[in-house]
Amino acid sequence: MKRYRSAASGLAALILAACASTPAPKPVANAPVSAADRSAPRITRMDPRPAAVPPAAAPRNAIAAPSFSPAVYGRPGDLPGWEREDHVAALTAYQEGCALAREIEAQETCNAARLLGRADEPTARRFLETAFRVEPLGGPGLLTAYFSPQYEARETPGGEFIAAVRPAPADLKPGQTYADRTTIEDRPPNGALAWMRAEDLFFLQIQGSGTLVYPDGHKMKAVFAAHNSRTFVGIANPMRDRGLLPANNTSGDAIRHWLADNRGPRAAEIMRLNPRYVFFRLEADDGVEPIGAAALPLPAGHAIAVDPGYHAYGEAIWIDASAPTLSGAFPVYQRMVMALDTGGAIKGEVRADLYLGRGDDAGREAGRVRHDLRMYRLVPLGRRG
């Protein structure tokens, strides 16, 4: 995927491993395939020391009761949680992402949405309720989340900052399997772009990209350049199985805390269970949201990474997620989102990774998202809308 990906495309939840996919039906024929593959779900936080604290306020459309229903919905107004949606934010996300649509009906609906400009809540809701029909997908599946992180970095190695941010090597060929993580890390860090704490670099690779903050205050984007085409292997389940983390606390925060507290050979052994390795390039930081695989900025809270074998970029989808498995999580996520990203661990028709925005608050929330998921495709009606 393209990404300034700070990561973008999230790059799903270290829940790193526990990102197992639900078995999926046969892929849609001629579905688009991403130009580049994100490394995996992504979760992290800048400071590994403080204990995790639940976010101060739940999302506007979070509720306490599970929402799954076997009903087949005809119109968006019948969807679970629809009345609690921020319809203005949903319409804005649609207006920004719908230009990718290829079908005539989708193009007509996109044009109509854009003609509305910045609509008020009643106008946005009325348009969305009349412009689409609802197509339930299979499931249940899995919802995880990711965010755009920031990490401390140095221009030269020293102290805790001994992990090299490596550029793509000259002998790496696109699509061909390259050396694994252990082999790469044992090589001299020729041409290192920056130096980070080892656990921060590991999470940066999971997220796919991020912002590096230097001691003098200047920032640079670490942008996804390539990966070694090795299969992504999550470390959450192995850490749980080895008794390093409790079964109900394999969140991104918990994993990162453990890696920081055990920095050195012990943490390196765990991180090397994941053979996938991501290379980067550096760009000036412009402060905007990351770019997803669809080459568009990701609207926080209203963009997801999907499996492009089942979903087209620019598709509008309703997510209905409940029954979280991680402590401290919001109980339910119900909202309209746009399919604008992908990731190596995002496999199957009912599998999504919700982009939650930039910074530590988004990171804390994303680290707790691992919910049962139902998905509904919002099919544009064109001039019939």
C-alpha positions in Angstrom: 0.0 0.0 0.0 1.1 3.5 -0.6 1.1 5.1 2.7 2.6 7.7 4.5 0.7 5.2 6.4 1.5 6.6 9.5 0.2 4.1 9.4 -2.2 3.7 7.5 -3.6 1.4 6.8 -4.5 0.1 10.6 -1.6 -1.1 9.7 -5.5 -3.7 12.8 -4.2 -4.2 16.3 -1.2 -5.9 17.8 -3.3 -7.8 18.7 -0.7 -8.7 16.6 -1.6 -11.9 16.3 -4.4 -12.5 17.5 -5.3 -11.2 14.1 -6.5 -14.5 12.9 -8.9 -14.3 10.0 -12.3 -15.9 9.9 -12.6 -18.4 7.1 -14.1 -16.6 4.1 -16.2 -17.3 1.1 -14.8 -17.3 -2.4 -13.3 -13.9 -3.4 -15.1 -11.6 -5.8 -13.9 -11.9 -9.4 -11.8 -9.1 -10.8 -11.6 -7.3 -7.4 -8.9 -4.7 -7.1 -5.5 -5.7 -5.7 -3.4 -3.2 -3.7 -0.2 -1.9 -5.1 1.6 -2.6 -1.9 0.9 -4.7 1.1 0.8 -3.3 4.6 2.7 -5.3 7.1 -0.1 -6.2 9.5 -2.5 -4.8 12.1 -1.0 -2.1 14.1 -1.1 -0.9 17.6 1.3 1.0 19.8 1.9 3.9 22.1 4.7 6.3 22.6 5.4 5.8 26.3 5.8 2.2 27.3 5.9 2.8 31.0 2.6 4.2 32.3 -0.3 1.7 32.9 -3.0 1.7 30.3 -5.9 4.1 31.1 -9.3 3.9 29.4 -10.1 6.8 27.1 -12.1 9.5 28.9 -15.2 9.3 26.7 -16.8 6.6 24.6 -17.4 7.2 20.9 -20.7 8.9 20.2 -22.3 5.8 18.8 -20.9 3.3 21.4 -23.6 1.5 23.4 -23.5 -1.2 26.0 -25.7 -4.0 24.5 -24.6 -6.5 21.8 -26.2 -5.7 18.5 -26.0 -8.8 16.3 -29.2 -9.5 14.5 -29.9 -12.1 11.8 -32.3 -9.7 10.1 -31.8 -8.7 6.5 -31.9 -4.9 6.2 -33.2 -3.1 3.2 -32.3 0.5 3.9 -29.6 2.2 6.0 -32.2 3.5 8.5 -32.9 -0.1 9.6 -29.2 -0.8 10.5 -28.3 -1.4 14.2 -27.1 1.8 15.7 -28.0 4.0 12.7 -29.8 6.6 14.8 -26.6 7.2 16.8 -24.4 7.7 13.8 -22.7 11.0 13.2 -24.2 11.3 9.7 -22.3 14.5 8.8 -19.0 12.8 9.5 -20.2 9.7 7.6 -21.3 11.8 4.6 -18.0 13.7 4.6 -16.0 10.5 4.6 -18.2 9.2 1.7 -17.7 12.5 -0.3 -13.9 12.2 0.1 -13.7 8.5 -0.8 -16.4 7.8 -3.3 -14.5 9.0 -6.4 -12.9 5.6 -6.6 -16.1 4.0 -7.5 -16.4 2.5 -11.0 -20.0 1.5 -11.5 -22.5 4.0 -13.0 -24.8 4.0 -10.0 -21.9 4.6 -7.7 -20.6 7.5 -9.7 -24.1 9.0 -9.8 -24.5 8.7 -6.1 -21.0 10.1 -5.5 -21.7 13.1 -7.7 -25.0 13.8 -5.9 -23.2 13.5 -2.5 -20.5 16.0 -3.5 -23.1 18.5 -4.8 -24.4 18.7 -1.2 -21.2 20.2 0.1 -21.0 20.5 3.9 -24.5 19.3 4.8 -26.2 19.7 8.2 -27.2 16.6 10.2 -30.8 16.2 8.9 -29.7 16.7 5.3 -26.8 14.2 5.6 -29.0 11.6 7.3 -31.7 12.0 4.7 -29.3 11.6 1.8 -27.6 8.5 3.3 -30.9 6.9 4.1 -32.2 7.3 0.5 -29.0 6.8 -1.6 -28.2 3.2 -0.7 -29.6 -0.2 -0.2 -28.1 -2.6 2.4 -26.4 -5.9 1.5 -25.6 -8.0 4.5 -22.3 -9.9 4.3 -21.3 -13.2 5.9 -20.0 -13.5 9.4 -19.5 -12.9 12.2 -15.9 -11.8 11.5 -13.3 -9.7 13.3 -12.8 -6.0 13.9 -9.4 -4.6 15.0 -8.1 -1.1 14.8 -5.0 1.0 14.1 -3.7 4.6 14.4 -1.1 7.0 13.4 1.7 6.8 16.0 4.7 9.0 17.0 8.0 7.7 18.3 11.1 9.2 19.6 14.1 8.8 17.4 17.8 9.8 17.1 20.0 10.6 14.1 22.9 8.6 15.6 22.8 5.4 17.7 23.2 5.5 21.5 21.7 4.4 24.8 18.3 2.8 24.2 18.3 4.0 20.6 20.1 1.2 18.8 17.6 -0.2 16.4 18.2 1.1 12.9 15.4 2.3 10.6 16.6 0.7 7.4 15.9 1.8 3.8 14.9 -0.8 1.2 18.0 -2.7 0.2 19.1 -2.6 -3.4 18.9 -6.3 -3.9 15.2 -6.6 -2.7 13.0 -7.5 -5.6 9.3 -6.6 -5.4 7.1 -9.7 -4.8 10.1 -12.0 -4.1 10.8 -13.4 -0.7 13.7 -11.8 1.0 15.8 -12.5 4.1 13.8 -12.9 7.4 13.8 -10.5 10.3 16.6 -12.3 12.2 18.9 -12.4 9.2 18.3 -8.7 8.3 18.9 -7.5 11.9 22.2 -9.4 12.0 23.5 -7.4 9.0 25.3 -4.1 9.4 22.8 -1.2 9.3 24.3 0.4 6.2 22.5 3.7 5.3 20.4 3.8 8.5 17.8 6.5 8.2 17.3 7.0 12.0 17.7 5.1 15.3 14.9 4.0 17.6 14.2 1.9 20.6 13.8 -1.7 19.4 10.2 -2.1 20.5 9.2 1.2 18.9 10.7 0.1 15.6 8.9 -3.2 15.8 5.6 -1.4 16.3 6.4 1.1 13.6 6.8 -1.9 11.2 3.5 -3.2 12.3 1.8 0.1 11.8 3.5 0.5 8.4 4.6 4.1 9.0 4.6 6.8 11.6 6.1 10.1 12.8 9.6 10.3 14.2 10.3 13.0 16.8 13.9 14.1 17.4 15.3 15.7 20.6 15.4 19.2 19.0 11.6 18.9 18.2 11.7 18.4 14.5 9.7 15.6 13.0 10.0 13.3 10.0 7.6 10.8 8.5 8.8 7.2 8.3 7.0 6.1 5.2 6.5 2.5 4.1 9.0 1.6 1.3 8.9 -2.2 1.1 8.8 -5.4 3.0 10.5 -8.8 2.7 7.4 -10.7 1.6 7.6 -13.0 4.6 4.3 -14.0 6.2 3.3 -11.8 9.1 3.3 -13.7 12.4 1.6 -12.1 15.4 3.3 -12.4 18.8 0.3 -11.9 21.1 -0.7 -15.6 21.1 2.9 -16.9 21.6 3.3 -14.4 24.5 0.1 -15.6 26.0 1.0 -19.3 25.5 4.4 -18.8 27.2 2.8 -17.1 30.2 4.3 -13.7 29.5 0.9 -12.1 29.3 -2.6 -13.0 30.7 -5.1 -14.3 28.2 -7.4 -11.2 28.6 -4.6 -8.7 28.2 -2.7 -9.1 25.0 -3.5 -5.6 23.9 -0.9 -3.4 22.1 -0.2 -1.6 25.3 0.5 -4.8 27.2 2.7 -6.2 24.5 4.7 -3.0 24.2 5.1 -2.6 28.0 6.5 -6.1 28.2 8.9 -5.6 25.3 10.2 -2.4 26.8 10.6 -3.9 30.3 12.5 -6.8 28.8 14.6 -4.9 26.2 17.5 -6.9 25.0 17.9 -10.6 24.0 14.7 -11.6 25.7 12.5 -9.1 23.9 14.5 -9.7 20.6 13.7 -13.4 20.8 9.9 -12.6 20.9 10.0 -10.0 18.2 11.9 -12.4 15.9 9.0 -14.8 16.0 7.6 -12.5 13.4 9.8 -12.9 10.2 8.2 -10.0 8.3 10.4 -7.0 8.1 9.4 -3.5 6.8 11.8 -1.0 5.2 11.1 2.8 5.2 12.0 6.1 3.6 11.8 9.5 5.4 9.8 12.5 4.3 9.0 15.9 5.9 6.1 15.8 8.3 3.1 17.8 7.0 0.8 16.9 9.9 -2.0 15.5 7.8 -3.7 12.1 8.1 -2.0 9.1 6.6 -2.6 8.0 3.0 -4.2 4.5 2.7 -3.7 1.9 0.0 -6.4 3.6 -2.1 -4.0 6.7 -2.3 -6.5 8.9 -0.3 -6.2 10.3 3.2 -7.9 8.2 5.9 -10.7 10.0 7.7 -10.3 9.1 11.4 -13.0 6.8 12.7 -14.6 6.4 9.3 -12.0 4.4 7.3 -11.1 0.7 7.4 -8.5 -1.6 5.9 -10.1 -4.5 4.1 -9.1 -7.5 2.0 -9.1 -6.2 -1.6 -10.0 -9.7 -2.8 -13.5 -9.1 -1.4 -14.0 -5.3 -1.3 -13.3 -2.5 -3.8 -11.6 0.6 -2.6 -14.1 3.4 -2.2 -16.8 1.0 -1.0 -19.2 2.2 1.8 -19.7 -0.3 4.6 -21.6 -0.4 7.8 -19.7 -2.1 10.7 -21.6 -3.6 13.7 -19.0 -4.8 16.2 -19.6 -6.0 19.7 -18.4 -8.7 22.3 -14.9 -7.3 22.8 -12.3 -9.8 24.1 -9.8 -7.3 25.5 -10.3 -5.5 28.8 -11.1 -1.7 28.8 -12.5 -1.8 25.3 -15.6 0.2 24.2 -18.5 -2.3 24.0 -19.8 -1.6 20.5 -18.7 0.1 17.3 -21.5 0.9 14.9 -20.8 3.3 12.0 -20.5 3.9 8.3 -16.9 3.6 7.0 -15.1 3.7 3.7 -12.8 0.9 2.5 -9.6 2.8 1.8 -6.8 0.6 3.0 -5.5 -2.9 3.3 -3.0 -5.0 5.4 -1.2 -8.2 5.5 -3.3 -9.6 8.3 -6.6 -8.4 6.9 -8.0 -11.5 5.2 -11.5 -12.5 4.4 -14.8 -10.8 3.6 -15.9 -10.0 7.1 -12.6 -8.6 8.4 -11.8 -4.9 9.0 -9.2 -2.8 10.7 -10.6 0.6 11.8 -8.4 3.7 11.5 -8.9 5.7 14.7 -6.6 8.8 14.1 -3.4 10.2 15.3 -1.7 10.3 18.7 -1.7 8.5 22.0 -5.5 8.6 22.7 -6.2 6.9 19.4 -3.5 4.4 20.2 -4.9 3.5 23.6 -8.3 3.0 22.1 -7.0 1.0 19.1 -5.0 -1.3 21.3 -8.3 -2.6 22.9 -10.3 -3.2 19.7 -10.8 -6.9 19.1 -14.6 -7.4 18.5 -16.9 -9.8 16.8 -18.0 -8.1 13.6 -20.9 -8.0 11.2 -20.5 -6.0 8.0 -23.1 -4.6 5.6 -22.3 -3.2 2.2 -24.0 0.0 1.3 -24.8 -0.3 -2.3 -25.3 3.0 -4.2 -28.7 3.4 -6.0 -27.6 6.1 -8.4 -30.5 8.2 -9.7 -32.9 6.0 -7.8 -31.5 7.3 -4.5 
